[in-house]
Amino acid sequence: MIYIIMGVSGTGKSTLGIFLSEKLGWPLHEGDDFHPRENVEKMARGEPLTDQDRIPWLLKLHDVVLRERSAGSDAIVVCSALRHLYRQILLFGRSDLTSCPAQAAPPTPPDVWFLFLYGSYDLIHSRMLARRGHFMSPDLLRSQFDVLEPPSEEENALTLDIRRSNADIAMEIKAHFLSISS
């Protein structure tokens, strides 16, 4: 099983990823670690990334997903995956850059699930203002909400409210995992 924890910046993707990795004993692949220096510097200056900035980063993460799936491993990947196209690139790589429109996209493989962390702009913005040591400027949050395309049912997505604790969210994920495993 591959869980891709997604959502706008400040939803707690990394924190949940660490929590789940420790609970499940699965490797964690932090998407921020795969950004080129230029992307990090751009975000730190308060400049939103373009698709041209994101696609090479998404392709690196696709390689991680592909490697883990090919090995039959369980893993957690943390990646904003804000748009449908970005999620398709994570799953199918370069081939989806030139494929059919979204309605004709291949189905999400059954062993990959998106964990979509969501919350209100105000809650997430206040979290971003309070955190220290992260390169992502709180000024970019609005641009992420503007780009966000919440996942559809066809995308194997579990929608999780960030007002809940990580322990509560993990229990919901566990119940979901058990329901699809049986």
ROSE-4610 file (N, C-alpha, C; in Angstrom, 1 decimal, always signed):
// ROSE-4610
residu = [M/M/M/I/I/I/Y/Y/Y/I/I/I/I/I/I/M/M/M/G/G/G/V/V/V/S/S/S/G/G/G/T/T/T/G/G/G/K/K/K/S/S/S/T/T/T/L/L/L/G/G/G/I/I/I/F/F/F/L/L/L/S/S/S/E/E/E/K/K/K/L/L/L/G/G/G/W/W/W/P/P/P/L/L/L/H/H/H/E/E/E/G/G/G/D/D/D/D/D/D/F/F/F/H/H/H/P/P/P/R/R/R/E/E/E/N/N/N/V/V/V/E/E/E/K/K/K/M/M/M/A/A/A/R/R/R/G/G/G/E/E/E/P/P/P/L/L/L/T/T/T/D/D/D/Q/Q/Q/D/D/D/R/R/R/I/I/I/P/P/P/W/W/W/L/L/L/L/L/L/K/K/K/L/L/L/H/H/H/D/D/D/V/V/V/V/V/V/L/L/L/R/R/R/E/E/E/R/R/R/S/S/S/A/A/A/G/G/G/S/S/S/D/D/D/A/A/A/I/I/I/V/V/V/V/V/V/C/C/C/S/S/S/A/A/A/L/L/L/R/R/R/H/H/H/L/L/L/Y/Y/Y/R/R/R/Q/Q/Q/I/I/I/L/L/L/L/L/L/F/F/F/G/G/G/R/R/R/S/S/S/D/D/D/L/L/L/T/T/T/S/S/S/C/C/C/P/P/P/A/A/A/Q/Q/Q/A/A/A/A/A/A/P/P/P/P/P/P/T/T/T/P/P/P/P/P/P/D/D/D/V/V/V/W/W/W/F/F/F/L/L/L/F/F/F/L/L/L/Y/Y/Y/G/G/G/S/S/S/Y/Y/Y/D/D/D/L/L/L/I/I/I/H/H/H/S/S/S/R/R/R/M/M/M/L/L/L/A/A/A/R/R/R/R/R/R/G/G/G/H/H/H/F/F/F/M/M/M/S/S/S/P/P/P/D/D/D/L/L/L/L/L/L/R/R/R/S/S/S/Q/Q/Q/F/F/F/D/D/D/V/V/V/L/L/L/E/E/E/P/P/P/P/P/P/S/S/S/E/E/E/E/E/E/E/E/E/N/N/N/A/A/A/L/L/L/T/T/T/L/L/L/D/D/D/I/I/I/R/R/R/R/R/R/S/S/S/N/N/N/A/A/A/D/D/D/I/I/I/A/A/A/M/M/M/E/E/E/I/I/I/K/K/K/A/A/A/H/H/H/F/F/F/L/L/L/S/S/S/I/I/I/S/S/S/S/S/S]
num = [1/1/1/2/2/2/3/3/3/4/4/4/5/5/5/6/6/6/7/7/7/8/8/8/9/9/9/10/10/10/11/11/11/12/12/12/13/13/13/14/14/14/15/15/15/16/16/16/17/17/17/18/18/18/19/19/19/20/20/20/21/21/21/22/22/22/23/23/23/24/24/24/25/25/25/26/26/26/27/27/27/28/28/28/29/29/29/30/30/30/31/31/31/32/32/32/33/33/33/34/34/34/35/35/35/36/36/36/37/37/37/38/38/38/39/39/39/40/40/40/41/41/41/42/42/42/43/43/43/44/44/44/45/45/45/46/46/46/47/47/47/48/48/48/49/49/49/50/50/50/51/51/51/52/52/52/53/53/53/54/54/54/55/55/55/56/56/56/57/57/57/58/58/58/59/59/59/60/60/60/61/61/61/62/62/62/63/63/63/64/64/64/65/65/65/66/66/66/67/67/67/68/68/68/69/69/69/70/70/70/71/71/71/72/72/72/73/73/73/74/74/74/75/75/75/76/76/76/77/77/77/78/78/78/79/79/79/80/80/80/81/81/81/82/82/82/83/83/83/84/84/84/85/85/85/86/86/86/87/87/87/88/88/88/89/89/89/90/90/90/91/91/91/92/92/92/93/93/93/94/94/94/95/95/95/96/96/96/97/97/97/98/98/98/99/99/99/100/100/100/101/101/101/102/102/102/103/103/103/104/104/104/105/105/105/106/106/106/107/107/107/108/108/108/109/109/109/110/110/110/111/111/111/112/112/112/113/113/113/114/114/114/115/115/115/116/116/116/117/117/117/118/118/118/119/119/119/120/120/120/121/121/121/122/122/122/123/123/123/124/124/124/125/125/125/126/126/126/127/127/127/128/128/128/129/129/129/130/130/130/131/131/131/132/132/132/133/133/133/134/134/134/135/135/135/136/136/136/137/137/137/138/138/138/139/139/139/140/140/140/141/141/141/142/142/142/143/143/143/144/144/144/145/145/145/146/146/146/147/147/147/148/148/148/149/149/149/150/150/150/151/151/151/152/152/152/153/153/153/154/154/154/155/155/155/156/156/156/157/157/157/158/158/158/159/159/159/160/160/160/161/161/161/162/162/162/163/163/163/164/164/164/165/165/165/166/166/166/167/167/167/168/168/168/169/169/169/170/170/170/171/171/171/172/172/172/173/173/173/174/174/174/175/175/175/176/176/176/177/177/177/178/178/178/179/179/179/180/180/180/181/181/181/182/182/182]
x = [+0.8/+0.0/+0.9/+0.5/+1.2/+0.2/+0.5/-0.4/+0.4/-0.3/+0.2/-0.6/+0.1/-0.5/-0.5/-1.6/-1.7/-2.5/-2.4/-3.1/-2.2/-2.9/-2.1/-1.1/-0.1/+0.9/+0.2/+0.8/+0.3/-0.8/-1.2/-2.3/-1.7/-0.4/+0.2/+0.6/+0.8/+1.2/+2.4/+3.5/+4.7/+4.5/+3.8/+3.6/+2.8/+1.7/+1.0/+1.9/+2.7/+3.5/+4.5/+5.1/+6.0/+5.3/+4.1/+3.3/+2.9/+2.4/+2.0/+3.3/+4.4/+5.6/+6.0/+6.0/+6.4/+5.4/+4.1/+3.1/+3.1/+3.3/+3.2/+4.5/+5.6/+6.9/+7.2/+6.5/+6.7/+7.6/+8.4/+9.3/+8.5/+9.1/+8.4/+9.3/+8.7/+9.3/+8.8/+9.5/+9.1/+9.3/+8.2/+8.2/+9.1/+9.1/+10.0/+11.4/+11.9/+13.3/+13.6/+12.6/+12.9/+12.8/+12.4/+12.4/+13.8/+14.0/+15.4/+15.5/+16.7/+17.0/+16.3/+16.2/+15.5/+14.1/+13.4/+12.0/+11.9/+12.7/+12.7/+13.0/+14.0/+14.3/+13.1/+12.5/+11.3/+10.2/+9.9/+8.8/+9.1/+10.4/+10.9/+10.7/+10.9/+10.7/+9.2/+8.3/+6.9/+6.4/+7.1/+6.7/+6.1/+4.8/+4.2/+5.0/+5.0/+5.6/+4.6/+5.2/+4.4/+4.4/+3.6/+3.6/+5.0/+5.7/+7.1/+8.0/+7.8/+8.6/+8.3/+7.0/+6.5/+6.8/+6.7/+6.7/+7.9/+9.1/+10.3/+10.3/+9.8/+9.7/+8.7/+7.6/+6.6/+7.1/+7.9/+8.5/+9.4/+10.2/+11.1/+10.2/+9.1/+8.3/+7.6/+7.2/+6.7/+7.7/+9.0/+10.0/+10.0/+9.8/+9.7/+8.5/+7.3/+6.1/+6.3/+6.8/+7.0/+8.0/+9.0/+10.0/+9.4/+8.6/+8.0/+6.9/+6.1/+5.1/+5.7/+6.8/+7.4/+8.1/+8.5/+9.1/+8.0/+6.8/+5.7/+5.8/+6.4/+6.5/+5.4/+5.2/+4.3/+5.2/+4.6/+5.3/+4.3/+4.9/+4.2/+4.9/+4.2/+4.8/+4.0/+4.8/+4.2/+4.4/+3.3/+3.3/+2.0/+2.1/+0.9/-0.1/+0.4/-0.5/-1.8/-1.7/-2.9/-3.8/-3.3/-4.2/-4.3/-5.4/-5.6/-4.4/-4.0/-2.8/-1.6/-1.3/-0.2/-0.3/-1.5/-1.7/-1.5/-2.0/-1.8/-0.3/+0.5/+1.9/+2.6/+2.1/+2.7/+2.4/+1.3/+0.9/+1.5/+1.5/+1.8/+3.0/+3.6/+4.8/+4.6/+5.6/+5.7/+4.6/+4.1/+3.1/+1.8/+1.5/+0.3/+0.4/+1.6/+1.8/+1.2/+1.1/+0.5/-0.7/-1.3/-2.4/-3.7/-4.8/-6.1/-6.6/-7.7/-8.3/-8.5/-8.7/-8.9/-10.0/-11.1/-12.2/-11.8/-10.7/-10.3/-9.0/-8.6/-7.4/-7.5/-6.4/-6.5/-6.9/-7.5/-7.9/-6.7/-6.9/-5.8/-5.6/-4.4/-4.2/-4.7/-5.2/-5.9/-5.0/-3.6/-2.7/-2.1/-2.7/-2.3/-3.6/-3.4/-4.5/-4.0/-4.7/-4.4/-5.1/-4.4/-5.0/-5.0/-6.2/-6.4/-6.7/-5.7/-5.9/-6.5/-7.6/-8.3/-8.6/-8.8/-9.2/-9.5/-10.0/-10.3/-9.0/-9.1/-8.0/-7.5/-8.4/-8.1/-7.3/-7.8/-7.1/-5.7/-5.6/-4.3/-3.3/-3.8/-3.0/-2.5/-3.3/-2.8/-1.8/-1.9/-0.9/+0.5/+0.4/+1.6/+2.3/+1.5/+2.1/+2.8/+2.3/+2.9/+4.1/+4.3/+5.4/+6.7/+7.8/+9.1/+10.0/+10.9/+11.9/+11.4/+10.2/+9.8/+10.0/+10.4/+10.7/+9.4/+8.3/+7.1/+6.5/+6.4/+5.9/+4.4/+3.9/+2.4/+1.7/+2.4/+1.8/+1.4/+1.9/+1.6/+0.4/-0.2/-1.3/-2.5/-2.8/-4.0/-3.7/-2.5/-2.3/-2.4/-2.1/-2.4/-3.8/-4.6/-6.1/-6.7/-6.1/-6.6/-6.3/-5.2/-4.9/-5.5/-5.9/-6.3/-7.6/-7.4/-8.5/-8.7/-9.6/-9.8/-10.0/-9.5/-9.6/-11.0/-11.3/-12.6/-12.6/-13.8/-14.0/-13.2/-13.1/-12.3/-10.8/-10.4/-8.9/-8.5/-9.3/-8.9/-8.4/-9.3/-8.9/-9.8/-9.1/-9.7/-9.6/-10.7/-10.7/-10.7/-9.7/-9.5/-9.4/-10.2/-10.4/-9.2/-8.5/-7.3/-7.6/-8.9/-9.2/-9.1/-9.0/-8.9/-7.5/-7.2/-5.8/-5.3/-3.9/-3.3/-3.7/-3.9/-4.3/-5.7/-6.6/-8.0/-7.9/-7.1/-6.9/-6.3/-5.3/-4.7/-5.7/-6.6/-7.6/-8.6/-8.9/-9.8/-9.0/-7.8/-7.0/-6.9/-6.7/-6.6/-7.9/-9.0/-10.3/-10.5/-10.1/-10.2/-9.4/-8.1/-7.2/-7.8/-8.3/-8.9/-10.1/-10.9/-12.1/-11.7/-10.6/-10.3/-9.4/-8.9/-8.0/-8.8/-10.1/-10.9/-11.7]
y = [-1.2/+0.0/+1.2/+2.2/+3.5/+4.5/+5.3/+6.4/+7.7/+8.5/+9.8/+10.8/+11.5/+12.5/+13.8/+14.4/+15.6/+16.7/+17.9/+19.0/+20.3/+21.4/+22.7/+22.7/+23.6/+23.8/+24.2/+23.6/+24.0/+23.1/+22.0/+21.1/+20.1/+19.9/+18.9/+17.7/+17.7/+16.6/+15.9/+16.6/+16.1/+15.5/+16.2/+15.7/+14.4/+14.3/+13.1/+12.0/+12.3/+11.4/+10.7/+11.5/+11.0/+10.1/+10.6/+9.9/+8.5/+8.4/+7.2/+6.3/+6.9/+6.1/+5.4/+6.1/+5.5/+4.4/+4.7/+3.7/+2.5/+2.6/+1.5/+0.9/+1.6/+1.1/+1.1/+2.0/+2.2/+3.3/+3.2/+4.3/+5.6/+6.7/+8.0/+8.7/+9.2/+10.0/+11.4/+12.3/+13.7/+14.5/+14.9/+15.6/+16.8/+17.5/+18.8/+18.4/+17.2/+16.9/+16.6/+16.6/+16.3/+17.6/+18.7/+20.0/+20.4/+20.9/+21.5/+22.8/+23.2/+24.4/+25.6/+25.7/+26.8/+26.9/+25.8/+25.8/+26.3/+25.8/+26.2/+27.7/+28.2/+29.6/+30.5/+30.0/+30.7/+30.8/+29.7/+29.7/+30.6/+30.5/+31.3/+32.8/+33.2/+34.6/+35.0/+34.0/+34.3/+34.2/+33.5/+33.4/+32.0/+31.9/+30.6/+29.8/+28.5/+27.6/+27.5/+27.4/+27.1/+25.6/+25.2/+23.8/+23.5/+24.4/+24.1/+23.9/+24.5/+24.3/+22.9/+22.6/+21.4/+20.1/+20.1/+18.8/+18.0/+18.6/+17.8/+17.2/+18.0/+17.5/+16.4/+16.5/+15.4/+14.2/+14.3/+13.1/+12.4/+13.1/+12.5/+11.7/+12.3/+11.6/+10.4/+10.5/+9.4/+8.2/+8.5/+7.5/+6.7/+7.5/+6.9/+6.0/+6.5/+5.7/+4.4/+4.6/+3.4/+2.4/+2.9/+2.0/+1.2/+1.9/+1.2/+0.2/+0.6/-0.3/-1.5/-1.3/-2.4/-3.4/-2.9/-3.7/-4.4/-4.0/-4.6/-4.0/-2.9/-2.3/-1.4/-1.2/-0.2/+1.0/+2.2/+3.4/+4.6/+5.7/+6.9/+8.0/+8.8/+9.9/+11.1/+12.2/+13.5/+14.4/+14.9/+15.7/+16.5/+17.8/+18.6/+18.1/+17.7/+17.0/+17.8/+19.1/+20.0/+19.8/+19.5/+19.4/+17.9/+17.6/+16.3/+15.9/+16.8/+16.5/+16.1/+16.7/+16.4/+15.0/+14.6/+13.3/+12.2/+12.6/+11.6/+11.5/+12.6/+12.4/+11.6/+11.8/+10.9/+9.5/+9.2/+7.8/+7.2/+8.0/+7.4/+8.1/+9.1/+9.7/+10.5/+10.5/+11.3/+11.0/+9.8/+9.4/+10.2/+10.7/+11.4/+12.9/+13.4/+14.7/+15.0/+13.9/+14.0/+13.2/+12.7/+11.8/+12.6/+11.8/+12.3/+13.3/+13.9/+14.8/+14.0/+14.7/+14.1/+13.0/+13.2/+12.3/+10.9/+10.9/+9.7/+9.1/+9.7/+9.3/+7.9/+7.1/+5.8/+5.8/+4.7/+4.7/+4.6/+5.1/+5.0/+3.6/+3.1/+1.7/+1.4/+0.2/-0.1/+0.0/-0.1/-0.1/+1.3/+2.3/+3.7/+4.5/+5.2/+6.0/+7.4/+8.4/+9.8/+10.1/+10.6/+11.0/+12.6/+13.1/+14.5/+15.2/+16.0/+16.8/+18.1/+18.4/+19.7/+20.5/+21.8/+22.7/+24.0/+24.9/+26.3/+27.1/+28.1/+29.0/+29.6/+30.1/+30.8/+29.9/+28.7/+27.7/+27.4/+27.1/+26.8/+28.0/+29.1/+30.3/+30.6/+30.5/+30.7/+29.7/+28.4/+27.4/+27.8/+28.3/+28.7/+29.8/+30.8/+31.9/+31.5/+30.5/+30.0/+29.1/+28.5/+27.5/+28.3/+27.6/+28.2/+27.2/+27.8/+27.0/+26.4/+26.7/+26.2/+27.2/+26.8/+27.7/+28.3/+27.6/+28.0/+29.3/+30.3/+31.6/+31.5/+32.0/+32.0/+32.8/+33.7/+34.5/+33.7/+32.5/+31.6/+30.8/+30.8/+29.9/+30.1/+31.4/+31.7/+31.1/+31.2/+30.7/+29.2/+28.5/+27.0/+26.7/+27.5/+27.3/+27.5/+28.5/+28.8/+27.7/+27.0/+25.9/+24.6/+24.4/+23.1/+22.6/+21.3/+20.6/+19.4/+19.4/+18.3/+17.0/+15.9/+14.6/+14.1/+13.4/+12.8/+11.4/+10.8/+9.5/+8.5/+8.8/+7.9/+7.8/+8.8/+8.9/+8.1/+7.3/+6.6/+7.6/+8.4/+9.4/+9.3/+9.5/+9.6/+11.0/+11.7/+13.1/+13.2/+13.9/+14.0/+15.4/+15.7/+17.0/+17.3/+18.3/+18.6/+19.2/+19.4/+19.9/+18.7/+17.5/+16.3/+16.1/+15.3/+15.0/+13.9/+13.9/+12.8/+11.4/+11.2/+9.9/+9.6/+10.5/+10.3/+10.0/+10.8/+10.7/+9.3/+8.9/+7.6/+6.5/+6.6/+5.6/+5.5/+6.6/+6.6/+5.9/+6.2/+5.6/+4.1/+3.7/+2.2/+1.6/+2.2/+1.6/+1.5/+2.5/+2.5/+1.4/+1.3/+0.3/-1.1/-1.4/-2.7/-3.0/-1.9/-2.1/-2.4/-1.9/-2.2/-3.5/-3.9/-5.1/-6.4/-6.2/-7.5/-7.8]
z = [+0.0/+0.0/+0.0/-0.8/-0.8/-0.4/+0.6/+1.0/+0.6/-0.2/-0.5/+0.3/+1.2/+2.1/+1.3/+1.0/+0.2/+0.8/+0.3/+0.7/+0.6/+0.9/+0.8/+1.9/+1.8/+2.9/+4.2/+5.3/+6.6/+7.1/+6.4/+6.9/+7.8/+7.9/+8.8/+8.1/+6.8/+6.0/+6.6/+6.8/+7.3/+8.7/+9.5/+10.9/+10.9/+10.1/+10.0/+9.3/+8.3/+7.7/+8.7/+9.6/+10.6/+11.6/+12.0/+12.9/+12.4/+11.1/+10.5/+10.2/+9.8/+9.6/+10.8/+12.0/+13.2/+13.7/+13.5/+13.9/+13.1/+11.7/+10.8/+10.5/+10.8/+10.4/+8.9/+8.2/+6.8/+6.5/+5.4/+5.1/+4.7/+5.0/+4.7/+3.7/+2.7/+1.6/+1.7/+2.2/+2.4/+1.1/+0.5/-0.8/-0.8/+0.3/+0.3/+0.1/+0.5/+0.3/-1.2/-2.1/-3.5/-4.3/-3.7/-4.4/-4.8/-6.0/-6.3/-5.5/-5.3/-4.5/-5.1/-6.4/-7.0/-6.6/-6.5/-6.0/-4.6/-3.7/-2.3/-2.2/-2.9/-2.9/-3.4/-4.4/-5.0/-4.0/-3.3/-2.3/-1.1/-0.7/+0.4/+0.1/-1.2/-1.6/-1.7/-1.5/-1.6/-3.0/-3.9/-5.3/-5.5/-6.0/-6.2/-7.3/-7.2/-8.2/-9.4/-10.6/-11.8/-12.1/-13.0/-13.5/-13.9/-14.6/-15.1/-13.9/-12.8/-11.6/-11.0/-11.0/-10.2/-11.0/-12.3/-13.0/-12.8/-12.9/-12.6/-11.1/-10.2/-8.8/-8.7/-9.4/-9.3/-10.0/-11.0/-11.7/-10.8/-10.0/-9.0/-8.0/-7.6/-6.6/-7.3/-8.6/-9.3/-9.3/-9.5/-9.4/-8.1/-7.0/-5.6/-5.5/-6.0/-5.9/-6.8/-8.0/-8.9/-8.3/-7.7/-7.1/-5.9/-5.0/-3.9/-4.4/-5.3/-5.9/-6.5/-7.3/-8.0/-7.0/-5.9/-4.9/-4.0/-4.2/-3.4/-1.9/-1.8/-0.4/-0.1/+1.2/+1.8/+2.0/+1.8/+1.9/+2.1/+2.6/+2.8/+2.0/+1.2/+0.4/+0.8/+1.1/+1.5/+0.3/-0.3/-1.5/-1.6/-1.8/-1.9/-2.9/-4.1/-5.1/-5.3/-5.5/-5.5/-6.6/-7.8/-8.9/-9.4/-10.1/-10.6/-11.5/-12.4/-13.2/-12.4/-11.3/-10.5/-9.9/-9.5/-8.9/-10.0/-11.2/-12.3/-12.6/-12.6/-12.8/-11.7/-10.5/-9.4/-9.6/-10.2/-10.4/-11.7/-12.8/-14.1/-14.8/-14.2/-14.7/-16.0/-16.8/-18.0/-19.0/-19.0/-19.9/-19.8/-18.5/-18.3/-18.8/-19.0/-19.5/-20.9/-21.6/-23.0/-23.2/-22.1/-22.3/-22.5/-22.4/-22.6/-21.5/-21.7/-20.7/-19.4/-18.3/-17.0/-16.9/-17.6/-17.6/-18.2/-19.1/-19.7/-19.0/-17.9/-17.2/-16.7/-16.7/-16.1/-14.7/-14.2/-12.8/-11.9/-10.7/-9.7/-9.3/-9.3/-8.9/-7.5/-7.3/-6.0/-4.8/-5.0/-3.9/-3.6/-4.2/-3.9/-3.5/-2.3/-1.8/-1.4/-1.8/-1.4/-0.1/+0.9/+2.1/+2.0/+1.8/+1.5/+2.8/+3.3/+4.5/+4.2/+4.8/+4.4/+5.7/+5.5/+6.6/+6.0/+6.8/+6.3/+6.1/+5.3/+5.0/+6.3/+7.1/+8.3/+9.3/+9.5/+10.4/+9.9/+8.6/+8.0/+8.0/+7.7/+7.7/+9.1/+10.1/+11.5/+11.9/+11.4/+11.7/+11.0/+9.8/+9.1/+9.7/+10.2/+10.9/+12.2/+12.8/+14.1/+13.9/+12.8/+12.6/+12.3/+12.7/+12.5/+11.7/+10.9/+10.2/+9.0/+8.4/+7.2/+6.1/+4.9/+3.8/+3.1/+3.3/+2.6/+3.2/+2.5/+3.0/+3.2/+4.3/+4.5/+3.5/+2.8/+1.8/+0.6/+0.5/-0.7/-0.5/+0.7/+1.0/+0.0/-0.2/-1.1/-2.5/-3.0/-4.3/-4.3/-3.2/-3.1/-3.1/-2.4/-2.4/-3.8/-4.5/-5.8/-6.8/-6.6/-7.5/-7.1/-5.9/-5.3/-6.1/-6.5/-7.1/-6.1/-5.2/-4.3/-5.1/-4.6/-5.3/-5.4/-6.5/-6.7/-6.1/-6.1/-5.6/-6.4/-7.7/-8.6/-8.4/-7.5/-7.3/-6.1/-5.5/-4.3/-3.2/-2.7/-1.8/-0.5/+0.6/+1.9/+2.4/+2.6/+3.0/+4.5/+5.1/+6.5/+7.0/+8.0/+8.6/+9.5/+9.3/+10.1/+11.5/+11.8/+13.1/+14.1/+13.6/+14.5/+14.8/+15.8/+16.2/+15.3/+15.2/+14.4/+14.8/+16.1/+16.6/+16.0/+16.1/+15.5/+14.0/+13.3/+11.9/+11.6/+12.3/+12.1/+12.4/+13.3/+13.6/+12.4/+11.8/+10.6/+9.4/+9.3/+8.2/+8.4/+9.7/+10.0/+9.6/+10.0/+9.7/+8.2/+7.5/+6.1/+5.5/+5.9/+5.4/+5.7/+6.8/+7.1/+6.2/+5.9/+5.1/+3.6/+3.1/+1.7/+1.7/+2.8/+2.8/+2.9/+3.4/+3.6/+2.4]
